[in-house]
Structures are given as C-alpha cells and as structure tokens.
Amino acid sequence: MDHWTTRPLLRLPSCVANSDKVPRSHCMVAVEYANDMKAAGAAEHIVSPTWFGHVFRIAPELSHIAIASGKENFGRCTVCGDLECALRAARQRGDAQMLADKKQERLDHLRLERADKLAYYGHRKLAQDKAATSISCIIDKMDGNKNRCPSFARNPKKAHEELKEAMTLHVVGLIFHQHQGDVPHLFPAAPHLAGDSNLNCECFVRAARHQYGQTGMLPTLHVQLDNASDNKSRWVIAFFGWMVKKGYVKEVRLSMMTVGHTHEDIDAVFRRVSEYWSRQRYVLTPYSFLQYLGTAIPGSMVHPLVTYVHDFKAFFSDSVYDSVEGITEARVFIIKERPDGAIAFWYKPNAAHKHLYPAQKDEHGQPIKTTVNGEESYVVCPDGIEVFNTREGPAGDPPIAQFARDTNDSSKIRFDPEASSANVKKIIEALPERFSAADIAQWDLFFDNYPATVDDIPAEDIDILSGDWLPKCSMRMPDAAGAARQQLVAGNTTNSASIAMCTSQAIYAECIRYINPISGTGASR
C-alpha cells in the first residue's frame, strides 16, 4: 500500500501516538486532517472521508488502532475543550508552531488519561486472576432522560411539557470483577433520594453483603469512581476507612479518572439498558421500569427499589476533619491502617504520577528529597493523613437518613408524591390510548404505597447496619515488595499485575512509573 494512503492517520500523532484508540470517529479525524492540510497549504494531500475510512479499516500499519466508544452523551473534558478551541484558532491564523505545540499538549493529556485507564485495567485483571488476593469494582450512576417515568423514545406533543416533569429514578450500577466472572449489580433508587455519597455507599454496602456476605472480602479493595463531588469527598474516604477499621479489608485504593474520560465497562452496561428501553419505545410505569432493567442485562443482579439509605454523613460528621489535604487535586487515594492503629491515607494527583503524598518534611517544614534510580524524589511520609480524629473512629452504627421532604426548608424537597401523581394523571388524560387499565392500576398502587417518611417503610424492609455487617478479612496481605524489586532490577516490567500488588508505599510509587506508559520507561507496546 502506498505511503500516502495511510498518511491521514499517521500524520495525527495527537490521536494515535502510543495509543490503541482513536478518541473520535475516523470521519472527525479526517476533517481535522483536512483542516491541517489547508492550514499548511497542502490541499493536494486531502483525501475524502470515505477513502479515509477505507484506509483506516484495511491498512496493516493501523491494525492496532480501534475507534473509542462515543462520548457524545457524557460530560466534556475541560482541558480537551480548551485545546480544541486553541487548535481551531491556530488553524485559522495559520500558526504552524502553535498548532504543533497544542497538539503535543493534547497528546500529553491523552497519555495521562490513558495511564489512568491502564491502571484500572491492571487492578481489574488482578481481581480476575484465579489466585487473586484483591477485589476490583467500579461504581457509577445512570442518569438522564431515560430515567424518567413515564418516558417515550420520542415524547408525544400532547404531553410534551408534562413528560418533562416526569419523576426520575436513579440507577446506581456496580460491577465486581472476579475469576468466576464479572457481576453487574443494578440499584434503582426512589425519586426522593439524592444521588449523593450516602446513596453510593448504601449501594456498595448492599452489593458487598450480597456478594461477600458469607465468604468475606479479600485483603485489597480497588474502587473505581467518577471524579465527581459525590465520590471525591471526605465522606467516601471515611466510609472506606471505616471498612478498614472494622477489619473487612486491609487496604482500599480509590481511583478516579479525568472528567470527560470516564467511559468504562459500567457505562457499557448502562448503554445496553438504554438501547433496550429505546427498542421498547416507551416505559409507562415504575414496575415496567424495574422489569425492563432486569431484562436488559441477562445475568445481572437487579436489586429491589432503594427507598432508604443510611446517613453516613451524619455518622461520620463528628469523627472526620473539616478539611482533607489533597482531596481537591488528587485522583488516587490509598487507605490503610498504620501500626499504631490509626486509619490513614496517601494520595497522588493521577495514576501516572511518580510521587505519593504527603511528603515527609524536615524541621523547617520543607519536603525531604531522596534519589531513586538516579532521579530525585520525595520521601513519602510514613504517617500519611489520618482519616478520623480519634484512633477508635466513629462509635455505634450509622442511622437511617430522614427523607429530604421531612425538612422545613422547601428548597430541599426533592420529590412531592402528590404533585407527581397529579402530573401522571395529566399524562394519562392526554394519552389515553397509550395507558391500559393495568397501567393505571399500577400507578395508583405505586402512589398509594409510596412512603411519606422513613416511618412509613415497614420495619421488616429496613436492614439496619449493626455490629459486623460483613465477615472480617482473615487473609493476610501478600508481601510482593521483594518480588517487585527483583523484577525491577532484572528489567522485567511486563508483569504489571504482580508489581501492582506492592504493599510498601515507597515501592508502589517506584513501580507505578514502570507500569504506566506516561513515564516512557515501561515495556513498549
């Protein structure tokens, strides 16, 4: 094949260099290539998008590249957006140097994003090993127009405004990765519940009890979360620190990807649910919502409707500090118990960063530096940052959270059953041909049984967390630090799974440089 036929992709290093995914469709890349050629005064090299796509599919030089999943319905990365605007401005001005600089910046940014994903894939692969000593899980929420009930693939004009006000049911998804196969857990949540830290922790508790209620968890727990305020909070860190304190796990690693680059396997589950609902064309009742949720993903565990959550925020409010160092800029947290019994954590800005923080400081308050493999590095503070303000941590058991509509502040009322019932009646009156008598009866039953307060929930339906709600972890942490050192000395960096199991924080900081592509020193692809 002639070289010029592969030139459109090969000349776009910001999209394909050191990567195996093109972050946009080949048509969008073809347009970018054409704009670059026009700005460079080489319009004769422009090929049609059709031929571009043909080359993309058959060129052996590009066989290692795949098109990434579409992200049109996900939050946009601010850095990517700013760089796209800068690239567009550079093309309009014909500034070749600025164009090259901004493309390099975008390449560096995409490499960081890719490093986060590779770190997640490494932990997931570890958990799927037959002799695994770690658990990997990912948690996310499905929110959007498809979560409204009733909903239609295309809203009828007769009830267009009323359908905009239809009630919204959260769907929290969680996947445990294990040797026996990945197990998706789906939690539909009642509309009066806020999609906050309490809901995320509640769903994790229920999934963990269902999955590990008899056997207990393995020593290391890796949790992948969205980089959002309901996940990156002192409450979530306190919750997993509480799990370590109670002995359910020995170590927890929280990881969060860059905003706008968080599309992963849990989102693929949500997409299958959304596609299934689109094929059904409409969801008329909450019971149909729950039925479709279970039918869409065979083999998944669809839990009953979540009508209450434990108030973890109130439970930890007197035990945690008002502010937490590093929580704003960090996206990796490692939580474990110190020898003195205190629960502490260490953090990193991203998975590819070579230093763990906080750094140990001298008597002048300056970070102490050392040399590792000929490079200057910070000495990791062995004490870390304490999660709780006492050695014992929180006392007692977490209470059940009161409904937001119980408060006197009307701005906190998330869901009004009476207003929602009236809105549903308007929709049924506008679309009588769509709703059968059985559908109307289901709506009447739903609102008749909807709890106005926590006290309205039957006592047998509330499972209060008291005492030990999971078996304690009896397995010891594997001592992989020595094996990791031997592999590093021997130059064997292909076994990233073994290196990722290091328990020593200093060795972990050293090893992460070798298993992530951002360092440029790991095994080449």
Secondary structure as the mmCIF struct_conf table of DSSP 4:
data_model
#
loop_
_struct_conf.conf_type_id
_struct_conf.id
_struct_conf.beg_label_comp_id
_struct_conf.beg_label_asym_id
_struct_conf.beg_label_seq_id
_struct_conf.end_label_comp_id
_struct_conf.end_label_asym_id
_struct_conf.end_label_seq_id
HELX_RH_AL_P HELX_RH_AL_P1 HIS A 3 LEU A 10
TURN_TY1_P TURN_TY1_P1 ARG A 11 ARG A 11
HELX_RH_AL_P HELX_RH_AL_P2 PRO A 13 VAL A 16
TURN_TY1_P TURN_TY1_P2 ALA A 17 ASN A 18
BEND BEND1 ASP A 20 ASP A 20
STRN STRN1 LYS A 21 VAL A 22
BEND BEND2 PRO A 23 ARG A 24
HELX_RH_AL_P HELX_RH_AL_P3 HIS A 26 ALA A 39
TURN_TY1_P TURN_TY1_P3 ALA A 40 GLY A 41
HELX_RH_3T_P HELX_RH_3T_P1 ALA A 43 HIS A 45
HELX_RH_AL_P HELX_RH_AL_P4 PRO A 49 ILE A 58
HELX_RH_3T_P HELX_RH_3T_P2 PRO A 60 LEU A 62
TURN_TY1_P TURN_TY1_P4 SER A 63 HIS A 64
STRN STRN2 ALA A 66 ILE A 67
HELX_LH_PP_P HELX_LH_PP_P1 ALA A 68 GLY A 70
TURN_TY1_P TURN_TY1_P5 GLU A 72 ASN A 73
BEND BEND3 PHE A 74 PHE A 74
HELX_LH_PP_P HELX_LH_PP_P2 GLY A 75 CYS A 77
HELX_RH_AL_P HELX_RH_AL_P5 THR A 78 ARG A 93
TURN_TY1_P TURN_TY1_P6 GLY A 94 GLY A 94
HELX_RH_AL_P HELX_RH_AL_P6 ALA A 96 ALA A 127
TURN_TY1_P TURN_TY1_P7 GLN A 128 GLN A 128
BEND BEND4 ASP A 129 ASP A 129
TURN_TY1_P TURN_TY1_P8 LYS A 130 ALA A 131
STRN STRN3 SER A 134 MET A 142
BEND BEND5 GLY A 144 GLY A 144
HELX_RH_3T_P HELX_RH_3T_P3 ASN A 145 ASN A 147
STRN STRN4 ARG A 148 CYS A 149
BEND BEND6 PRO A 150 PRO A 150
STRN STRN5 SER A 151 PHE A 152
BEND BEND7 ALA A 153 ARG A 154
HELX_RH_3T_P HELX_RH_3T_P4 LYS A 157 ALA A 159
HELX_RH_AL_P HELX_RH_AL_P7 HIS A 160 LYS A 164
TURN_TY1_P TURN_TY1_P9 GLU A 165 GLU A 165
STRN STRN6 MET A 167 THR A 168
STRN STRN7 HIS A 170 HIS A 177
TURN_TY1_P TURN_TY1_P10 HIS A 179 GLN A 180
STRN STRN8 VAL A 183 ALA A 189
TURN_TY1_P TURN_TY1_P11 PRO A 191 HIS A 192
BEND BEND8 LEU A 193 LEU A 193
BEND BEND9 GLY A 195 ASP A 196
HELX_RH_AL_P HELX_RH_AL_P8 SER A 197 TYR A 212
TURN_TY1_P TURN_TY1_P12 GLY A 213 THR A 215
BEND BEND10 PRO A 219 PRO A 219
STRN STRN9 THR A 220 LEU A 225
BEND BEND11 ASN A 227 ALA A 228
TURN_TY1_P TURN_TY1_P13 SER A 229 ASN A 231
BEND BEND12 LYS A 232 SER A 233
HELX_RH_AL_P HELX_RH_AL_P9 ARG A 234 LYS A 245
TURN_TY1_P TURN_TY1_P14 LYS A 246 GLY A 247
BEND BEND13 TYR A 248 TYR A 248
BEND BEND14 LYS A 250 LYS A 250
STRN STRN10 GLU A 251 MET A 256
HELX_LH_PP_P HELX_LH_PP_P3 MET A 257 THR A 258
TURN_TY1_P TURN_TY1_P15 VAL A 259 GLY A 260
HELX_RH_AL_P HELX_RH_AL_P10 ASP A 265 GLN A 280
STRN STRN11 TYR A 282 VAL A 283
BEND BEND15 THR A 285 THR A 285
HELX_RH_AL_P HELX_RH_AL_P11 PRO A 286 ALA A 296
BEND BEND16 ILE A 297 ILE A 297
TURN_TY1_P TURN_TY1_P16 PRO A 298 GLY A 299
STRN STRN12 MET A 301 VAL A 302
HELX_LH_PP_P HELX_LH_PP_P4 HIS A 303 LEU A 305
STRN STRN13 VAL A 306 VAL A 306
STRN STRN14 HIS A 310 HIS A 310
HELX_RH_AL_P HELX_RH_AL_P12 PHE A 312 PHE A 316
TURN_TY1_P TURN_TY1_P17 SER A 317 SER A 319
STRN STRN15 VAL A 320 VAL A 320
BEND BEND17 ASP A 322 SER A 323
TURN_TY1_P TURN_TY1_P18 GLU A 325 GLU A 329
STRN STRN16 VAL A 332 GLU A 337
TURN_TY1_P TURN_TY1_P19 PRO A 339 ASP A 340
BEND BEND18 GLY A 341 GLY A 341
STRN STRN17 ILE A 343 LYS A 348
BEND BEND19 PRO A 349 ASN A 350
TURN_TY1_P TURN_TY1_P20 ALA A 351 ALA A 352
BEND BEND20 LYS A 354 LYS A 354
STRN STRN18 TYR A 357 TYR A 357
BEND BEND21 PRO A 358 PRO A 358
STRN STRN19 ALA A 359 ALA A 359
HELX_LH_PP_P HELX_LH_PP_P5 GLN A 360 GLN A 360
STRN STRN20 LYS A 361 LYS A 361
TURN_TY1_P TURN_TY1_P21 GLU A 363 HIS A 364
BEND BEND22 GLY A 365 GLY A 365
HELX_LH_PP_P HELX_LH_PP_P6 GLN A 366 GLN A 366
STRN STRN21 PRO A 367 PRO A 367
HELX_LH_PP_P HELX_LH_PP_P7 ILE A 368 ILE A 368
STRN STRN22 LYS A 369 VAL A 372
TURN_TY1_P TURN_TY1_P22 ASN A 373 GLY A 374
STRN STRN23 GLU A 375 TYR A 378
HELX_LH_PP_P HELX_LH_PP_P8 VAL A 379 VAL A 379
STRN STRN24 VAL A 380 VAL A 380
HELX_LH_PP_P HELX_LH_PP_P9 CYS A 381 CYS A 381
TURN_TY1_P TURN_TY1_P23 PRO A 382 ASP A 383
STRN STRN25 ILE A 385 GLU A 386
BEND BEND23 VAL A 387 VAL A 387
STRN STRN26 PHE A 388 PHE A 388
BEND BEND24 ASN A 389 GLU A 392
BEND BEND25 PRO A 394 PRO A 394
BEND BEND26 GLY A 396 GLY A 396
HELX_LH_PP_P HELX_LH_PP_P10 PRO A 398 PRO A 399
STRN STRN27 ILE A 400 ILE A 400
HELX_LH_PP_P HELX_LH_PP_P11 ALA A 401 PHE A 403
HELX_RH_3T_P HELX_RH_3T_P5 ALA A 404 ASP A 406
BEND BEND27 THR A 407 ASN A 408
HELX_RH_3T_P HELX_RH_3T_P6 SER A 410 LYS A 412
HELX_RH_AL_P HELX_RH_AL_P13 PRO A 417 ALA A 430
TURN_TY1_P TURN_TY1_P24 PRO A 432 ARG A 434
HELX_RH_AL_P HELX_RH_AL_P14 ALA A 437 ASP A 448
BEND BEND28 ASN A 449 ASN A 449
BEND BEND29 ALA A 452 THR A 453
HELX_RH_3T_P HELX_RH_3T_P7 VAL A 454 ASP A 456
BEND BEND30 ILE A 457 ILE A 457
HELX_RH_3T_P HELX_RH_3T_P8 ALA A 459 ASP A 461
BEND BEND31 GLY A 467 GLY A 467
BEND BEND32 TRP A 469 LEU A 470
HELX_LH_PP_P HELX_LH_PP_P12 PRO A 471 CYS A 473
BEND BEND33 MET A 475 MET A 475
HELX_LH_PP_P HELX_LH_PP_P13 ARG A 476 PRO A 478
HELX_RH_AL_P HELX_RH_AL_P15 ALA A 481 ALA A 490
TURN_TY1_P TURN_TY1_P25 GLY A 491 GLY A 491
BEND BEND34 THR A 494 THR A 494
HELX_RH_AL_P HELX_RH_AL_P16 SER A 496 ILE A 499
TURN_TY1_P TURN_TY1_P26 ALA A 500 MET A 501
HELX_RH_AL_P HELX_RH_AL_P17 GLN A 505 ILE A 515
BEND BEND35 ASN A 516 ASN A 516
HELX_RH_3T_P HELX_RH_3T_P9 PRO A 517 SER A 519
BEND BEND36 GLY A 520 GLY A 520
BEND BEND37 GLY A 522 GLY A 522
#
